[in-house]
Amino acid sequence: MFNQPRTRTTGIIRRIARLIGIVILAMVTTASLSPLAGYAEQGDTSAGTTIYLPLVAKASCSADLPRINAPRFSGAIPFAQTAIAWFGKVSPTQNYTDIRVGYNANELYVYLAIFDRHLWYDDNPTPQTLTQWDAVTLLLDTSGGAVLSPASWKIVAQLYGDPSPQRRAVYRGSATGWQATSISFNAVPGWRGNALNDNSDTDRGWAMGFTIPFSSLGLSSAPLDGTSWRMAVIVHDRDTRAGPPIGDQFWPPQGSLDSPGCWGVLNFGLPSYQSNVTPTGSVTIRRPTERSPLVPDADVGGAITNQCPGDENHIWNEWGNRNYGRAPDFNIQNQSDIADWPCFAKYYVTFPLDSIPPGKVIVSATLTLHQFGNSGGMDVAKPSWIQVLTAAGDWSEDTITWNNAPIAYENVGGSWVNPTTLTGWPGTPRTWDVSYAVARAYARGEPLRLILYSADSDYHSGKYFVSSDTGDWNIAGRPRLDVRWGEAR
């Protein structure tokens, strides 16, 4: 049973310990635009390929369904390398959620980190009332189907100070709806703030880490690489003891409790891209001049000029609505301590692909960013696995914010970025293989819309980079896309 700390100092220590416990569980579990699309440097080289693009299941939903490509690990699941996705908004009455997903030979791990100003649990919970308080519902369909069936699972866990079996419920799908059942799984909560079940405005948020053995879902082993399930997440919110509950938030936004056809796609394994054609041409795409509209980019959230603000009014009312689209630099940051979410930051960038001739085959593509610093000194900063994702929609450099930025369509890879010190401009080059993402965007006749974010656990995880808006003296430091193509057979 949860015991309220006697002092604020003791409470902070206990809350940090609880949140760290969730992360440790994750880490030790084993069974556990114009004709010239940017600044283009053409290069002739001397010309069949196979392009592997995502097969997105179609349902009654009108839009493509976002997907999470879960990485597989041998043994312990490293928290900082799990796939990252997100949904929701940050405001006094709305919650934002980061989703982390990974798996190994024995189990699926899903971790939800929720920005929430008021944290409330039920003193006398029943399975029927769990979602009327702060709680999460994880929806899975292991068949990838479009309608409820015995392959559909609804797993509910309510916030509490410690793991609480009486605050969990499981349901299995059927032709007549959800039926209560029981399976073996773990759901570990964590939280940061003044106290649970009080009216303070100084709470920051909470987390829930699900560990679900594949055997509990009727499987003899982990799904094969490339297997696709359906998945959705619902965050339930309550901000006062008297209630009522505040409206639910879904990933994906068009999700529906009873319609797996409108859930997102959980794909096992990361996407890959292979080409066997000989390159016949290449292009480098980046912003040619400071005032050019090409290659727009923007930081959202804890930008370098807005990092880790502590004012409560600012973080709940202004933080999520600030635009930093014209800043000459940007930050990418995340961590496991939900109390520090005002430090978190994502990066958005769009590369037009018009300079690639029509009818070609993408051979390879590389994103290059130049890093010049970190959010902590070299004595405390740690490496970050920074992930690259594609955006689910368009956005504007002058209006994009944390709250209105499009969610990710899918994660497509990542790269380790070490701490660095600036020894001279343009900084230290960091690269990501984005061949898969470019091939997909080119095949669809769209620009390449990328997002970079991390699933970091460590403090001081921020990494500072040069943006497209840097001065013309630093053109070499601007974000750059290098693409090679060949001839279709």
FENMO-V302271 format. One record per backbone hydrogen bond with DSSP energy under -1.0 kcal/mol. CO is the residue of the C=O (numbers start at 0). NH is the residue of the N-H. If there is no record, write none. Layout:
# FENMO-V302271
co=CO nh=NH
co=CO nh=NH
This chain:
# FENMO-V302271
co=6 nh=10
co=7 nh=11
co=8 nh=12
co=9 nh=13
co=10 nh=14
co=11 nh=15
co=12 nh=16
co=13 nh=17
co=14 nh=18
co=15 nh=19
co=16 nh=20
co=17 nh=21
co=18 nh=22
co=19 nh=23
co=20 nh=24
co=21 nh=25
co=22 nh=26
co=23 nh=27
co=24 nh=28
co=35 nh=37
co=37 nh=39
co=65 nh=264
co=67 nh=266
co=69 nh=268
co=70 nh=102
co=77 nh=80
co=78 nh=81
co=82 nh=100
co=84 nh=98
co=86 nh=96
co=93 nh=90
co=94 nh=88
co=95 nh=114
co=96 nh=86
co=97 nh=112
co=98 nh=84
co=99 nh=110
co=100 nh=82
co=101 nh=108
co=102 nh=72
co=105 nh=213
co=106 nh=103
co=107 nh=211
co=108 nh=101
co=109 nh=209
co=110 nh=99
co=111 nh=207
co=112 nh=97
co=113 nh=205
co=118 nh=196
co=119 nh=133
co=125 nh=128
co=128 nh=131
co=129 nh=132
co=133 nh=158
co=134 nh=235
co=135 nh=156
co=136 nh=233
co=137 nh=154
co=138 nh=231
co=139 nh=152
co=140 nh=143
co=140 nh=229
co=145 nh=260
co=148 nh=151
co=150 nh=141
co=151 nh=172
co=152 nh=139
co=153 nh=170
co=154 nh=137
co=155 nh=168
co=156 nh=135
co=163 nh=166
co=164 nh=167
co=166 nh=157
co=168 nh=155
co=169 nh=180
co=170 nh=153
co=171 nh=178
co=173 nh=176
co=178 nh=171
co=185 nh=210
co=187 nh=208
co=189 nh=206
co=191 nh=203
co=191 nh=204
co=203 nh=115
co=204 nh=191
co=205 nh=113
co=206 nh=189
co=207 nh=111
co=208 nh=187
co=209 nh=109
co=210 nh=185
co=211 nh=107
co=213 nh=216
co=213 nh=218
co=214 nh=217
co=223 nh=226
co=226 nh=267
co=228 nh=265
co=229 nh=140
co=230 nh=263
co=231 nh=138
co=232 nh=250
co=233 nh=136
co=234 nh=248
co=235 nh=134
co=236 nh=245
co=248 nh=234
co=250 nh=232
co=251 nh=254
co=255 nh=258
co=258 nh=261
co=259 nh=262
co=263 nh=230
co=264 nh=67
co=265 nh=228
co=266 nh=69
co=267 nh=225
co=280 nh=484
co=281 nh=42
co=282 nh=482
co=284 nh=480
co=285 nh=38
co=288 nh=291
co=295 nh=349
co=297 nh=347
co=299 nh=345
co=300 nh=302
co=302 nh=305
co=310 nh=314
co=311 nh=315
co=312 nh=316
co=313 nh=317
co=313 nh=318
co=317 nh=320
co=318 nh=321
co=319 nh=402
co=323 nh=326
co=327 nh=466
co=329 nh=464
co=331 nh=462
co=332 nh=344
co=336 nh=339
co=337 nh=340
co=339 nh=342
co=340 nh=343
co=341 nh=307
co=343 nh=301
co=344 nh=332
co=345 nh=299
co=346 nh=451
co=347 nh=297
co=348 nh=449
co=350 nh=447
co=352 nh=355
co=360 nh=485
co=363 nh=483
co=364 nh=433
co=365 nh=481
co=366 nh=431
co=367 nh=479
co=368 nh=429
co=369 nh=465
co=370 nh=427
co=372 nh=463
co=376 nh=379
co=376 nh=380
co=383 nh=385
co=383 nh=416
co=385 nh=414
co=386 nh=452
co=387 nh=411
co=388 nh=450
co=389 nh=408
co=395 nh=398
co=395 nh=399
co=400 nh=404
co=406 nh=391
co=408 nh=66
co=409 nh=389
co=412 nh=387
co=414 nh=385
co=416 nh=383
co=423 nh=426
co=427 nh=370
co=429 nh=368
co=431 nh=366
co=433 nh=437
co=434 nh=438
co=435 nh=439
co=436 nh=440
co=437 nh=441
co=438 nh=442
co=439 nh=443
co=440 nh=445
co=441 nh=444
co=447 nh=350
co=448 nh=390
co=449 nh=348
co=450 nh=388
co=451 nh=346
co=452 nh=386
co=456 nh=335
co=461 nh=374
co=462 nh=331
co=463 nh=371
co=463 nh=372
co=464 nh=329
co=466 nh=469
co=470 nh=473
co=471 nh=474
co=473 nh=476
co=474 nh=477
co=479 nh=367
co=480 nh=284
co=481 nh=365
co=482 nh=282
co=483 nh=362
co=483 nh=363
co=484 nh=279
co=484 nh=280
co=485 nh=360
